[in-house]
Amino acid sequence: MNKRIPIIVGLFFLSLALWLLISPNPFIRALIERLDNLGYDLQLRTRVYTEKTPSNDAIAIVDVDDKSLKVEGRWPWPRSKLAQLVNELKVQGVSVIAFDIFFSEKENNIAENLIAALSKKNNSSAVLVEALKKMTPLFDEDTIFAKSLSQVQTVLALGFLPRKETQNLLPPPLLTLTPAQQEQINFIKALGYISNIPILQNAAKYGGFINIFSDNDGIIRRCPLLMEYAGKLYPALSLQTFLTFLGENVELITPNYDKTQKIEGIQIGNNIIPTDDKGQVLIPFIGKSYTFSYYSATDILRHHLPKNSLLGKIVFVGTSATGLGDLQATSIESPFPGVEIQATLLNGMLEHNFSYRPAWAFGAVLIITIFFGLLAACLFPYLGPRTLGAIIFVFPTSILLLNNWIWESSGLILSVLIMVLLVLVIAFFNIIYGYLFETRRREHLKEMFGQYVPEKHIDEMLKTTTNFALRGEYRNMSVLFADIRNFTAISEGMEASELVELLNTFFTPMTEIIFKHRGTIDKYVGDLIMAFWGAPLKDKNHARHSLQAGYEMLAKINTMKHLATEKNWPEIKVGISINSGLMNVGDMGSRYRRNYTVLGDEVNLASRLEGLTKFYEVNFIVTENTQDNQALFVFRQLDKVKVKGKKKGITIYEVVCKKSELTADLAEELALYHKGLDFYFAQNWNEALACMTTLQSHFPQKKLYEIYIDRIKEFISHPLPADWDGIYVHQTK
């Protein structure tokens, strides 16, 4: 497969991912923010749902729930009832009470209302009016509530507005910003506020805003801990509750970047809370809603709680009643109680469990994306579909687990979703491209080699990176010729249809055997099969495979004798020859007809040797090139010959049997024969003649022994020249 194209496409995907990360386009920025948020939500939910983190026992929530409204009456309750609730919490021994409710309007005094009503009547009783005036303090709900607030550490909620509107009294600011800080630090700025009536705010002393801002997708993931109003900083309800509980002061962490101050965190004593450049923190969710301990307000008012159930706890008072509930859509769950968001923030402060994205996180994400993008672009084209499939499943999971471990151990959050998507896109592209390329390559190889090699060879060729071209090349190979003996005589005695059936019956099993032993069919010429080994697939054991095929072909011919008898066909006998050596292989022919074939002297020699099987009356001849180092078979050296058209002589062998099939009698015969042959080449004619005569007397059917007896007698009668090299020259093909 051409690796250049998938590598280039992978680099293109990497460039696209980097452009998406750094593009200033608002639409792109919104898209990336959306993807980052999805990645964060996935990590957060995986972490929360798989790791059960217990809430801090120091935090509890008193809930004005449906049960409380049913028992105590509709909301809003009289502030005397709220005073009773505060007093009961004080008796329980709470440390701090934080109201996730603000009281922006005075509560009507019943006595004052009666006085006002009577004053409108001319006949009102002065005595009654005077009596009501004396009773006015008894019905001053705000004073009663304020008195209870002043008896315990209390924090009241307030809300900042994006418009110039103010109502009631702000608590003292946490910090006053310098003009430079007001200009350089990007705190969320408010234009107005709604706070609590002065009598209550002064009694509570502390206040904190409950503003929470959702992201562009409407999901709440972060919350400001500080907001700016009129050059002053005010704390969130959770932060002020934490400060009230600890009695600590706040310092801003504002390092200079190119002479510009940026907020990076808040330091409270030895604790540092990391923030973004707006003073916001990621809400450190530890579970779904109702993770913290909830207590119904009516149970406290009715003394249903055991004594000291809330001893030392920080209590948030909020409402989840139907129609009143402050419910928010968060990244962990929707809806999620707003009061529990404040409790979650406080829990993060107590447990030092805030996650953060420092200013350098974006640069780190870019480097990680470039690294994995380059790795995927350059490596994936060399991987198979199974490996890529495994990567598609394993890689995102591994990155998620690694990122989760980094998050858990250090609080650092890295937005790796774009990088993960990039790697997956490159992997999917390589799988699809590889599939399409392999499909085209399979069809191309079938078109080129389908008629020459079996289907499994095509599959094996697809697994390699070799470019199987049809152009000619030289290779060390083996070539086989198999020819039916006396085919002319056989064909003259058969009908044309019978002859075709006979040839098909012969060629089919022979071809199957050649394919079985990794051979390639070159051609069928009449009654002859030509095959070769070593192309198109390279085969370092081409000689052994060709020998195995030839030997099995002869065995198959023997098993087919009964078929010839059944069909009344002549007995089929075959001569097979094999030679090995350097050959030219490729697609050859004209533009009208071509053939994938082998050429060369070694091929011609193999063809000539097939004719010699008739001369020596043996079934299977191979050359010394093929016979060399083939330990599986037993060979008989036939001769040293020079065939017609060749100047160089070569030693030829008969394939006798497999070594495992060698019998003692056959071994004895071969030993005597090779002894006589040694005498023959040494020109010890009498000794050679004695050996061959003995063999011929025991095996009169063997023409080979007769050939040597006649040849030795001829040499005795007509002495050979002194430079005789033992080579016999054949004058016919």
N, C-alpha and C positions, 0 to 999 in steps of 0.2 A: 504494500500500500504506500502511495506517495505521502510521506509525512509532512511535506512542506505546507500543503493546504490546511490540514487541521491545526498545525502550529500557528500559521498566520491568522486563522480564524480565532484561535484561542487568545492570541495577542490582541486581536480586535476587541474581543469581549472584555479583556482586561482594561484596555483603553476606554471602552464605554463605561465600565464600572468606575474607573477613576474620574472620568468626566462627570458622572452622576454625583460622585462624592464632593467634588469641588465646584460644581456649577453654581453660579449666583442666581440663576433663573428661579423666580419665586415658585413656579409650578414644580420644578425639579426639587427645590428645597422642601416643598410640602410633601412631595412623594417620598423623598428620602427620610424625612422626619416620620412619616407614616410607617415606612418599613422598619425604621429603628424602633419605633414604639411597639410594633408587632413583635419584633425580636425581644425587646425588653419584657413585654407581657408574657411571652412564651417562657422565657427564663424564670420570671418571677413566679408564674403559676407552677412550673415544674419544681422549683425550689420549695415553694410553700406547701404544695400537695404531697411532696415526697419526703420532706424533712419537717416533722412536727416540732416547731419551736414553741416552747411554753411562754405564755405572757408573764410579765412581771407581777408577782403577787401584791406589790405595793399599789397597784392601780385597780380601781373598781368603778363601775358605772351605775349610777342611780337613774332608773328609767321611768319617766312619766309615760307609762304604757297604757294600752286599752284597759287593762285590769285596774289600774289606778284611777282612770277617769270613771269607770263604772262604779267604783266604791266611793271615791272622794268627790265626784261631781265634775262638771264640764270645765274645760280650760278656757280662759286663764283662771287659776285658782286665786283666792284671796291671798294677799301677800302675808297675812298672818299665818296661813297654812304653810307657805314657803318658809316663814320664820320658824314654825314648828318643825319643819323638815330639817332646817339648819341646826336647830337646837338638838334634835334627835341624833344627827350626825356627830355633833360635838360630844354628846353623851357616849356615843360609840367609840370616840377617841380618834377621829380622822385627823390627818395632818393638814391637808389643804382641801378646800372645796372649790371647784372650778365650774361655773355655770356656763353651759353652752347655750345660754339664753340671755338676751339683754332686755332690760326693763327701761324702755325709752319714754314711757308715759306715767304720769302720776296716777295712783289709784284713788278713786273717789272715796271721800269720807262720808259715811252715811249721815252723821250728825250735821255736817256742813250742808249736805244736800237738803235735809229737813229744814234747817234754818233758812236757806235760800228760798225754799218753797213757801214757808210761812211768811217770809218778809214780803211776798207778793200779794198776800191777803191783808186787807185793812183791819180785820178783826182778830189778828193773831194775838196770842197771849204772851205778854212780855215775860211772864214768869216761866212759861214753857221754853221760850227762846233762850232765856238766861240759863235754864237748866241744861238745855242742849249744848250750849257753849261750854259749860263745865264738863260735859261728857265728850266733847270733841276729841281730846287726846286718847280716849279709850278706843276710838274707832279710826285712829290714824294708822292705817295698815302699813304705809311706807316707813313710818318711824319705827313701828314694831319690827318690820323686816330689817331695817337698817341696824337696829340694836343687836339683832341676832347675828348679822353679818360682821359686826365689829367685835364679836366675841370669839371669832375663829379666823384663821388665815383664809381669805376668800379672794377669788379672782373672778371678775365679771366679764362677760363677752361684750364686744363692740364690733361695729362693722364700718369699714371705710367705703366711700362712694366715689365713682368716677365723675361726679358732677359737684359743682360748688353749692353744697347744701350742708349745713351743720345743725345738729340737734343735741342738746344737753351738754354734758361736761366730759372732756377727755381726761383720762388719768395722766399722771406725769409721764413724759417721754422716757424712753430707755437711754437714749443718747441724743446729743445734738451734733449735727454734721457741720463740718467746716465748709466754707464756700467751695473749696477745691473738691471735697468729697461729694457735695451736691452736684457738681458739674460732671465729675468723672465716673462716679460709681452709679451703676444702672439699677438702683433699687426701684421697685414698683412704687410709683407715686400716686397718692390719693389726692383728690380735690375737695372732698368733704367727708363727713362721718355721721353716724348715728350711734350715740352712746347711751349710757344709763342716766337717769335723773340724778342730780347732784347729791341728794341725801344718801342715795344708795351707793353711788360711786365713791363718795368720800368715806362712807362707812367701810366699804370693802378695801379701799386704798389701791388695789391693783386691778388692772384690766388688760385684756389681750384681744386682738382682732380674730375673727373666725372666717375671714375671707379665704376662699380656696378657688383657684382658677383651673379650669379644664384645658387640655390641649386642643388642637384644632379638630380632632376627631370626637370631641365631647367627653373624653375620658380623663378622669383625674388621676395623675401619677405623681405630682409634686405639689408642694405647698410652700408659700413664702413664710419664713420665720421672722422677717423684718419688713416693714413697709414705711415709706417716707411720707410725712405730711408736714408741710410748712417748714421744711429744713430739719425736721426732727424725726427720729426713728422710734417706732412703736413695735412691741413684740406681738407675736402670735399668742393665742390663748395657751397653747401647749408650752411655749417657751417661757411665758410669764409664770405659769404654774411650776415649771421646773426651777426657775430662779427663786420663786417664793419658797419652794420646798428646801432648796439648798442654802438660800441666803447668800448667793454669790453674785458678783458683778459680771458684766459682759464686756468683752473687747473684740473689736473687729480685726480680722486678718485681711489686710489690704496691701499686698505687695505691689510694687511699681513695675509696670510693663511699658517700656519706652516712655518713661516719665508720666505714665497714666496709672492711677490707682484702680485696682480691680478687687472686688470682694471675692475671697476664696473660702471663707469660713468664719465661724464664730467661736471664740475661745471663752469658756466658762470655767474658771479655776484651771485645773489641769486637763480638762476635757475640751476637745476640738470637734466641732460639728462642721463637716465640709458642706459648702453650698455652691450653687452655680453663680454666674456673674450678676444675677438679679436677687441674690439672697434667698433663693429657694432650695429646698431639699427634696430628694426623692422620698416619698412616704415609705417607711420601712415596714411594709406589711409582713405580718408573721402568720397570717391565716385568714380564713373567710370571716364573715361577720359573726359576731357573738363569740369571738375568741376570748375576750376578757370576761371577767365576772360581772354579771348583770344582777341588779337588785331592783325589784319593783318599788316605786316610791311609796305606794300604799302599805307595803309590808313594813317599811321603816316607820311610817306615821302610826301604824297600828301595833307597833312593838312586836312584830312577828319574828324579828331577827334575834338570834342568840346574842347575849352580851359579848362585846368585844369582837364581833364579826368583822368590823371595819377598823379595828385598832391599828393606828399608824398608817392607814392607807391614804392615798391621794384619790379623791372622788370627783368624777365628772358627773354633773347633773344635766341630763338632756332628755329628749322625748322621741319616742318611736311610735306614738299612738297614731292610728289611722287618721289621715287628714292633717296631722300636725308634724309627722315624722320628717326629720331632716335627712333625706336619703339621697345618696350620690352614686353616680356611675363611676366605678374605679377600675383600675387595671386588674384587680384581683377578683372582683365580683360586682355585679350590679343587680339590685341596689345595695349600697353599703351605708350604714348609719354614719351621719356626719360627726356625731359625738365620739364614735369609735375611731374616726380618723384622728381626732385630737388625742385620744388615748394612745393610739399607735405611735404618733409623733413623740409623745412623752416617754413611751416605752423605749423608743430608739435612743432618746437622750439618756435614759437611765442605764441602758444596756450597751451604750456606745456602738450602736448597730446601724449607722447610717451608711448607705451606699453613696458613691460619688463618681462624677465624671470630670476629672481634672482638665485643665486647659490643654495639656499635651496629649490627651486621649485621642483626639482627632488625628494627630500626626502618627500616633501608634497604630491606629486603624488603617491609615494609608499604607504604612510600611508592611503590616500584616497582609493587607489585600494584595499589594504588589508581589510579596514573596509567594503566597499560595497561588496567585494568578499565574505567575511565571512558571511555578512548579507544575501546575495543572496543564498549562498551554504546551509546555515542552515535554512533559512526561506522559501524559494521557494518550497521545497518538501511538505510543509504543506498547500500550497495555491492551489486553484482550477484553472482550465484552464481559466475561465473568468477573474479572478483576475490577473493571469499572462499575459493574453492578454492585459489587461488594462495597466499593468506595462510596457509592451513592447512599447506601444504608449506614455505613459505619462512620463516614466522615462527619456528617452533621451531628450525630449522636456524640461522637468524641469531642467535637468542638464545644457542643453545649455543655457537656460534663466538665471539660477543662475550664471553660469560661465561668461555669457555676462554681468550680473550686476556687478560682481567682476571686470571684465575687465574695464567696463565703469567707475566705481566709484574709482578704485585704479590704473588702468593700468596693473594690474598683470594678466599674462597669465599662466594658468595651462593646461597642456596637459592631458585631461581626456578621450580622445577617447578610449584608451586601456581599461580603467575602464568601460566605457559605453558598449563597445563591450563585455567585460567579463560578465557583468550583463545580457546583451541580450542573449549571448550564454547559460548561466546557465538557463535563463528563457525558452528559446526555448527547451533546453534539457529536462527540467522538464515537459513541455507540451507534447513533443514527448514521453518521458518515461511514463508519466501519461496516455497518450492515449493508448500506447501499453500495459501497465500494466492493465488498466481498461478493455481493450478488452479481454485480457487473463482472467482477473478476472470475467468478464461477462460470458464468455464461461464456465469457471469453475463453477460459481454459477448456470448457466443454466443446466449444466450437473448434478450438485448435487440436485438442487431444482426445476428445470423447471417443473417437473411433479407434484410437490406438491403445489407450490404457483404461483400466476398470474405474468404476465410480469412486472406490476408496482411495485410489491414487489421486484423483482430482481433489478429494477432501484433504489428503496429506499435502498436496501442493499448495492448497489454500492456507495451511498452517505455517508455511515457510514465508520468508520475506523475499525469496528469490524471484526475480523477474523472468518468467519462463517465456522467452521470446522464441520465435521461429527462425531467426537468423542462424546461419551455420556456425558451428564451433567445434573444436577438437576436444575429444574426451577419451579417457581410458574406459573401454566398454567391452562387452561380450556380445557376439552375434550368433544366432542359431539358425540352421537350415534343417527342415524336416520334409522329406519327400517320400511319396508312396512308390514302392518298387513296382516295376513293370506296369505302370499305369496305362501305357498305350494299349497293351494287350488286354488289360481289364476293361478299358473303355470300349474296345471294339466289340466286346461280347455283351454290352448292356444297352438298354434303351436310354434315351437322353434323360427322361424323368428319373429313372433309377440311378443314373450316374450322379445327377444333382443331389438326390437324397443321400447317396453314399458319401459324397464329399461333405455335405452338411453334417452328416452323422460323425464324420471324422474330424472336421474342423471345430465343431462346437466344444467337445471335451478337451481337445488340444489347446484351444484358446483359453478355456477356463483354467487349465493348469498353468499356462504361461502367465496369466493375470494373477493367479494365486501366488506365484513366486516372483512378483514385482516386475514382470516383463512387460515390454511394449510391442504390440503387433506392428510390424512394418508393412507387410502385404501378404496377400494370397495370390499365388501365380499358378493357375491350374490346380495341380495336386500338391503344390509346395507351400509351406508356411515359412515365412521369414520373420524372426523376432529378435529384439535386442534388449540389453540390460544396461542401465547407467544413464538413461535419458527418457523423458525429460527430468525425472528425479535422479539426482546423483545417488550412486549406490556403490560404496566401497567394496561390497561383497558381491559384485555383479557376476564374477566367475562361479562362485558357489551356488548362487541362485539359478544361474543358467543350467548348471549341472543337475541340480535338483529337479528343475523343470523337465529337462530332457529325459532323465531317468524315469520320472513319473509318467511321462508321455508313453514311453515304451511299455511300462507296466499296464497302462490303460489300454493300449492296443491289444495286449494279451487277454484282458478281460472282455474285450469286444468281439472275440472270436465266435462266441455263441450267438451273438446278434447276426453276424455275417452268415452263419449256418442257418438260422431261422429264416432269413430273407433270401437265402439261396444266392448270396454274393460270394465272389472269389475271396480267398483269404487275403487280408491286408497286411503287408509287411512294410516297415518304414526304416529309412536310413536317416540318421541324425548326425550333424556335425556342428561343432562349436569352436570358435576361435576368439581370443581376447587380445586387445591391444588398442593402439591409438586410432580413432576413427573420426570422421567428419560427420556430424549429425545436424540436421536442420530441415527446414521446409523447402523442398526443391521441386522444380517443375516449371511450367509456363503459367501465364496469367489465366489460362483456361482450365488448367488442372494441375494441382500440386499434391505433394506427398511428403509427410514427415518421415524421413528415412536416414540410413547411414550409408556412407561411401568410404572407399579407401582400399588399400592393398589387403588389409587384414580381413575386410569383408569378402573380397574376391577369393582370398585363400580359404575362408570357411566354406564358400560355395563350391570350390574345387574339391575340398575334402569330403563333402557330402557325396560326390560322385565316387570317391574311393571306397565308400562303404560297400559298393557292389564288387569292386575289385578284390577286396580282402574278405568279403562276405561276413562283415560284422555290422551290427546295428548302430553303433554309437562311437564316433571318432571325435577326439579333441586334440588340440595342439598342446605343445609343451607350455605355452603361455597360459592356457586355461588350467592345465593339470597342476601347475606349480603350487605347492603348499595347500593342496586340497586333501585334508586328512580324513574326510568322511567317506571317501570312495576308494575302491581298489582299481588300479589301472594296469593294463598290459601294454607295454611298449610295442607298437606295431612295426614301426620302420622309421628310417630317416629318408625323407622324400623331398623331391623338388617337382612341384606340379607344373603343368604347362603354363607358360607365360611368366614364370617366376625364375629368378636367377639364384635366389638364396634357398638353401635347404632347411628343413625343419623336422623336428622329431614329432611323431604323431602317436597317440595312445588310444586304446580301446577302453571305454568305461565298462568294467567287468561286473561290478556289483558294489553295494555299500559295504563298508568294512564290517559292519555288524552282521552281515549276511555271509561272510566268507567262511567256507567249510574247509576242513583239513585236506580233503582230496583236491579241491580247487587250488588251495595254497600250494600243495605239492606240485601240481601241474604248472602253475605260474613260476615256481622256483626253477623247475627244470627248463622251462621255456626261456626264462631270462638268462640262465646259465648258458644255454645254447646260443642265445643272441649275443652274449658277450664273446663267445668263441667266434661267432660269425664276424663281428666287427674287428676282432683281433686277427682275422684271416686264418684261424685255426680250423680249416675246413673239415677235416676228418672228425674232430671232436664236435663241431657244430652239427655236422651231418648225423652223427650218432644220436645226439640229443633230439633233433627234429624227427629222425626216423622212429625213435622210441615213442615220441608224442603222437606221431601220425598213426602208429600201429594201435595205440590206445584210443585215439580220438580221430577215426578216419573221416568223420564228417567235417572236421575243421580244415577249411581250405588254406588257412594261414600256414600250417605246417607243410602242406604240399607246395605252397609257393616258395618257401625257403629251401625245401629239398631240391626243387628244380633249379632254383637260383644258385645254390651251392655247387651242384653238379656242373652247371654251366661255367661257373668261375674256376672249377678244377680243370675243366677241359680247355678253357680259354683264360689263361692267367691275366689278372688285373694289372693296370699300371701302378707304378710305385706310389703315386700320389693319391691313390683311391681313398676317399674320405667316408665311405660307407653309405653315401647318399644314392638312393635309387631314383632315377628320373622317369617320371610318367609322361608319356607323349600324348595321351588323350585326356579329355576333360572328365 
